[in-house]
Amino acid sequence: MTALRLGTRRSRLALTQSGTVADALRALGHEVETVEIVTEGDRSTAALDQIGGTGVFASALRTALREKQIDFAVHSLKDLPTAAESGLTIAAVPVREDVRDVLVARDGLTLGELPRGARVGTGSPRREAQLHALGLGLDVVPVRGNVETRLRLVESGAVDAVVLARAGLLRLGLSDAATEVLDPIQILPAAGQGALAVECRADDADLRSLLLALEDADTRACVRAERAVLRELEAGCIAPVGVLAEVVEGFDAAELSIRAFVGARDGSLELRRSLTGDLGDPEGAGIRLACLLIDDGADVVREVRPAPSHRPSESPSTAQTDTPETLQ
């Protein structure tokens, strides 16, 4: 049996995430070999908005896919740009981990217990904007580095707290480090947070069929809706936008509940809107929410564009043509 070559970043978190996918495939009887790839996002210590956004974590893996150095790649889904990637496809989106952010603070403090002027570290404009919008008088400072590096910033006293994705802490067995799990009412997560994307070449039908065994339909629907919000806003992965879609019980059938935040990084603008939509049309639901945000003033934020040229009734063909093998 020829081993499937799984491409992954070298960080401990990326290797752990990829390991869960590899183990799932091994349990199905497949042999998997891990191939570590160094990305520009791993090499650089500059802020993400200076080096091209979170897409820098995916580009080297995608190059390796095209050059057939690997057979498939595992990404943190929130790291993927929303634009379609020619020749590649998201073959599977496995069951999502916890979507929420957490606070890791000195002395076991919660967000409300931090004193005014407390230094809170994050590399995310989305978190920065929402922390400022809470009006707690926090000093939000930029930080980069892996999970362990950010935890050490708190331990050393360089910052009073950091905000991280709970999914990463759970996957690394570090969830006890959190001093508070932040309710999405306070801090909405990034589109796709907690979800993984298993990507391969679009023309590899046999591998796509094999990887489909990892698919979770509800997670796919939720992240498609969330990414549609970003795409319609033309906001990008590093914009101050939070969005969360969840499958909920409706009157007659399951439906999507979507909430979104758009704000200014300094907290001077805060828009929060929500709606419910058809589970069978997650793209359309996301587009409708984005249009609502734009109509209510989201276009004044630098990272998002003016109102789109179409409305939900004229939504792009991708809303109708998405299949379980495509995400964008």
C-alpha positions as CSV (number, residue, x, y, z in Angstrom):
1,M,0.0,0.0,0.0
2,T,1.4,3.4,-1.0
3,A,1.3,5.9,1.9
4,L,-0.7,9.0,1.6
5,R,1.6,12.1,2.0
6,L,0.0,14.6,4.4
7,G,1.4,18.1,4.3
8,T,1.4,20.2,7.5
9,R,3.1,23.1,9.1
10,R,5.8,22.3,11.7
11,S,4.3,24.0,14.7
12,R,3.2,21.8,17.6
13,L,-0.4,22.8,17.1
14,A,-0.4,22.1,13.3
15,L,1.2,18.7,13.9
16,T,-1.3,17.9,16.5
17,Q,-4.2,18.9,14.2
18,S,-2.8,17.0,11.3
19,G,-2.2,14.0,13.6
20,T,-5.9,13.8,14.3
21,V,-6.7,13.6,10.6
22,A,-3.9,11.1,10.0
23,D,-5.2,8.9,12.9
24,A,-8.7,9.0,11.5
25,L,-7.5,7.8,8.1
26,R,-5.3,5.1,9.7
27,A,-8.4,3.9,11.6
28,L,-10.0,3.5,8.2
29,G,-7.1,1.3,7.0
30,H,-5.0,3.8,5.2
31,E,-1.3,4.4,5.6
32,V,-0.4,8.1,6.1
33,E,3.1,9.7,6.0
34,T,3.5,13.3,7.5
35,V,5.5,15.8,5.5
36,E,6.4,19.0,7.4
37,I,6.4,22.2,5.4
38,V,7.8,25.6,6.5
39,T,5.6,28.6,5.5
40,E,6.4,32.3,5.3
41,G,4.1,32.9,8.2
42,D,6.3,30.6,10.3
43,R,9.5,32.2,9.3
44,S,8.5,35.9,9.8
45,T,8.0,37.6,13.1
46,A,6.2,40.6,11.5
47,A,2.5,41.3,12.0
48,L,0.2,39.3,9.8
49,D,-1.2,42.5,8.1
50,Q,2.4,43.3,7.1
51,I,3.2,40.0,5.4
52,G,0.0,39.3,3.6
53,G,-2.5,38.1,6.1
54,T,-3.2,34.6,7.4
55,G,-3.0,33.2,3.8
56,V,0.8,33.1,4.3
57,F,0.3,30.0,6.4
58,A,-1.4,28.2,3.5
59,S,0.7,29.2,0.5
60,A,3.6,26.9,0.9
61,L,1.4,23.9,1.6
62,R,-0.6,24.7,-1.6
63,T,2.6,25.0,-3.6
64,A,3.7,21.6,-2.3
65,L,0.3,20.2,-3.4
66,R,0.5,21.6,-6.9
67,E,4.1,20.3,-7.3
68,K,2.9,16.9,-6.0
69,Q,5.3,16.9,-3.1
70,I,2.3,15.9,-0.9
71,D,-1.1,14.3,-1.7
72,F,-3.2,16.4,0.7
73,A,-2.8,19.2,3.3
74,V,-4.4,20.0,6.6
75,H,-5.1,23.7,7.4
76,S,-6.7,25.6,10.2
77,L,-9.7,26.7,8.2
78,K,-9.6,30.2,9.5
79,D,-6.1,30.6,7.9
80,L,-7.5,30.1,4.3
81,P,-8.4,33.0,2.1
82,T,-12.0,33.0,1.0
83,A,-11.2,33.2,-2.7
84,A,-11.3,29.9,-4.7
85,E,-7.8,28.3,-5.2
86,S,-7.4,27.1,-8.8
87,G,-6.8,23.4,-9.1
88,L,-7.3,22.6,-5.5
89,T,-10.4,21.7,-3.5
90,I,-11.4,21.3,0.2
91,A,-12.2,17.6,0.1
92,A,-13.4,17.4,3.8
93,V,-14.2,19.6,6.8
94,P,-14.2,17.4,9.9
95,V,-16.2,17.9,13.0
96,R,-15.4,21.3,14.5
97,E,-13.7,21.9,17.9
98,D,-14.9,24.6,20.4
99,V,-15.2,27.8,18.4
100,R,-14.8,30.2,21.4
101,D,-11.9,32.4,22.4
102,V,-10.4,32.2,25.9
103,L,-8.6,34.6,28.2
104,V,-5.4,33.5,29.9
105,A,-4.6,36.1,32.6
106,R,-2.2,36.5,35.5
107,D,-3.5,35.6,38.9
108,G,-6.5,33.7,37.5
109,L,-8.3,37.0,36.6
110,T,-11.3,37.1,34.3
111,L,-11.8,39.8,31.6
112,G,-14.1,41.9,34.0
113,E,-11.5,41.6,36.8
114,L,-8.6,43.0,34.8
115,P,-7.8,46.6,35.9
116,R,-8.1,49.5,33.5
117,G,-4.8,49.8,31.6
118,A,-4.1,46.1,31.8
119,R,-2.0,44.9,28.9
120,V,-3.8,42.3,26.8
121,G,-1.9,40.7,24.0
122,T,-3.3,39.5,20.7
123,G,-2.3,39.4,17.1
124,S,-5.9,39.6,15.8
125,P,-7.5,42.9,14.7
126,R,-10.9,41.1,15.3
127,R,-10.1,40.5,18.9
128,E,-8.5,44.0,19.3
129,A,-11.7,45.7,18.0
130,Q,-14.0,43.7,20.2
131,L,-11.9,44.1,23.3
132,H,-11.9,47.9,22.8
133,A,-15.6,47.9,22.1
134,L,-16.3,46.4,25.5
135,G,-15.2,49.7,27.0
136,L,-13.0,48.2,29.8
137,G,-10.1,50.5,29.3
138,L,-7.7,47.7,28.3
139,D,-4.4,48.4,26.6
140,V,-4.4,45.9,23.7
141,V,-0.9,45.2,22.5
142,P,0.2,43.2,19.4
143,V,1.9,39.8,19.9
144,R,3.0,37.0,17.6
145,G,4.2,33.5,18.2
146,N,2.8,30.0,18.8
147,V,0.5,29.1,21.7
148,E,3.3,28.3,24.1
149,T,5.1,31.6,23.3
150,R,2.0,33.6,24.1
151,L,1.4,31.7,27.3
152,R,5.0,32.6,28.4
153,L,4.3,36.3,27.9
154,V,1.7,36.1,30.7
155,E,4.0,33.9,32.9
156,S,6.9,36.4,32.5
157,G,4.7,39.4,33.2
158,A,5.3,40.9,29.7
159,V,1.5,41.2,29.4
160,D,-1.3,40.8,31.9
161,A,-3.3,38.5,29.7
162,V,-3.6,37.1,26.2
163,V,-6.6,36.0,24.2
164,L,-6.4,32.7,22.3
165,A,-8.6,30.3,20.5
166,R,-9.9,27.6,22.9
167,A,-9.6,25.0,20.1
168,G,-5.9,25.3,20.1
169,L,-5.6,24.9,23.8
170,L,-7.9,21.9,23.8
171,R,-5.9,20.2,21.0
172,L,-2.6,20.8,22.9
173,G,-4.0,19.6,26.2
174,L,-3.5,23.1,27.7
175,S,-7.1,24.1,28.3
176,D,-6.5,24.5,32.1
177,A,-4.4,27.5,31.3
178,A,-7.5,29.5,30.4
179,T,-8.8,31.7,33.2
180,E,-12.1,32.4,31.4
181,V,-13.9,31.1,28.3
182,L,-15.3,34.1,26.5
183,D,-18.9,34.0,25.5
184,P,-19.5,34.9,21.8
185,I,-21.8,37.6,23.0
186,Q,-18.6,39.4,24.2
187,I,-16.1,38.2,21.5
188,L,-17.3,36.6,18.3
189,P,-14.8,34.1,16.8
190,A,-13.1,34.3,13.4
191,A,-14.8,32.7,10.4
192,G,-13.9,29.0,10.5
193,Q,-12.3,29.1,13.9
194,G,-12.0,25.6,15.4
195,A,-12.5,23.9,12.1
196,L,-9.9,22.1,9.9
197,A,-9.8,22.0,6.1
198,V,-8.5,18.9,4.3
199,E,-7.3,20.1,0.9
200,C,-6.2,18.1,-2.1
201,R,-5.8,18.5,-5.9
202,A,-9.2,18.9,-7.6
203,D,-8.4,16.3,-10.3
204,D,-7.6,13.5,-7.8
205,A,-11.0,12.0,-7.7
206,D,-10.0,8.8,-5.9
207,L,-8.4,10.8,-3.0
208,R,-11.3,13.2,-2.8
209,S,-13.6,10.2,-2.4
210,L,-11.4,8.7,0.3
211,L,-11.1,12.0,2.2
212,L,-14.9,12.5,2.1
213,A,-15.1,10.0,4.9
214,L,-13.8,12.7,7.3
215,E,-16.6,15.2,6.3
216,D,-19.1,16.7,8.8
217,A,-22.0,18.2,7.0
218,D,-23.1,20.6,9.7
219,T,-19.6,22.0,10.2
220,R,-19.3,22.5,6.4
221,A,-22.5,24.4,6.3
222,C,-21.5,26.7,9.2
223,V,-18.1,27.6,7.8
224,R,-19.5,28.1,4.3
225,A,-21.9,30.7,5.8
226,E,-19.2,32.4,7.8
227,R,-16.8,32.6,4.9
228,A,-19.6,34.0,2.7
229,V,-19.9,36.9,5.1
230,L,-16.2,37.6,4.8
231,R,-16.2,37.2,1.1
232,E,-19.2,39.5,0.5
233,L,-17.7,42.2,2.8
234,E,-14.3,41.6,1.0
235,A,-13.0,41.8,4.5
236,G,-10.2,39.3,4.4
237,C,-8.9,37.0,7.1
238,I,-7.2,39.8,9.2
239,A,-10.1,42.3,9.2
240,P,-11.9,43.2,12.4
241,V,-14.8,40.9,11.6
242,G,-16.2,38.1,13.8
243,V,-18.8,35.7,12.7
244,L,-20.4,32.5,14.0
245,A,-22.9,30.2,12.3
246,E,-24.6,27.5,14.3
247,V,-27.1,24.8,13.4
248,V,-30.3,25.2,15.5
249,E,-33.7,23.7,15.6
250,G,-36.3,25.8,13.6
251,F,-40.1,25.4,13.6
252,D,-40.1,22.8,10.9
253,A,-36.5,21.8,10.4
254,A,-32.9,22.6,11.4
255,E,-31.7,26.0,10.2
256,L,-28.7,28.2,10.5
257,S,-28.3,31.0,13.1
258,I,-25.6,33.5,12.1
259,R,-24.1,36.3,14.2
260,A,-21.5,38.8,13.0
261,F,-19.5,41.7,14.3
262,V,-17.8,44.5,12.3
263,G,-15.9,47.2,14.1
264,A,-13.0,49.6,14.1
265,R,-9.8,48.4,15.7
266,D,-9.9,51.3,18.3
267,G,-13.5,50.4,19.3
268,S,-15.0,53.6,17.8
269,L,-17.4,51.6,15.6
270,E,-19.3,48.4,16.6
271,L,-21.9,46.7,14.4
272,R,-23.5,43.5,15.6
273,R,-26.2,41.8,13.5
274,S,-27.8,38.4,13.3
275,L,-30.3,36.4,11.2
276,T,-31.5,32.8,10.6
277,G,-31.2,31.2,7.2
278,D,-31.8,28.0,5.3
279,L,-29.4,25.2,6.2
280,G,-29.5,24.1,2.6
281,D,-28.2,27.5,1.4
282,P,-25.5,28.6,3.8
283,E,-23.9,30.9,1.2
284,G,-27.1,32.8,0.7
285,A,-27.6,33.2,4.4
286,G,-24.0,34.6,4.8
287,I,-24.5,37.0,1.9
288,R,-27.7,38.3,3.4
289,L,-26.0,39.0,6.7
290,A,-23.1,40.8,5.0
291,C,-25.5,42.9,3.0
292,L,-27.3,43.9,6.2
293,L,-24.0,44.9,7.8
294,I,-23.1,47.0,4.7
295,D,-26.5,48.7,4.7
296,D,-26.0,49.6,8.3
297,G,-22.6,51.1,7.9
298,A,-19.9,48.4,7.7
299,D,-18.5,50.0,4.6
300,V,-17.0,52.8,6.7
301,V,-14.4,50.4,8.2
302,R,-11.2,50.5,6.2
303,E,-10.8,46.8,5.8
304,V,-14.3,46.3,4.2
305,R,-15.5,47.6,0.9
306,P,-18.6,49.6,-0.2
307,A,-21.9,47.9,-0.8
308,P,-21.7,45.0,-3.2
309,S,-23.2,45.2,-6.7
310,H,-25.6,42.3,-6.1
311,R,-28.1,41.4,-3.4
312,P,-29.0,37.9,-2.0
313,S,-31.6,37.4,-4.8
314,E,-28.7,37.8,-7.3
315,S,-26.1,35.8,-5.3
316,P,-23.1,34.4,-7.2
317,S,-23.4,31.1,-8.9
318,T,-21.1,29.5,-6.3
319,A,-24.0,29.7,-3.8
320,Q,-25.8,27.2,-6.0
321,T,-22.9,25.1,-7.3
322,D,-21.0,24.3,-4.1
323,T,-20.7,20.6,-3.6
324,P,-19.4,18.7,-0.5
325,E,-16.0,18.8,-2.2
326,T,-15.7,22.6,-2.5
327,L,-15.7,25.3,0.0
328,Q,-15.0,28.6,-1.7
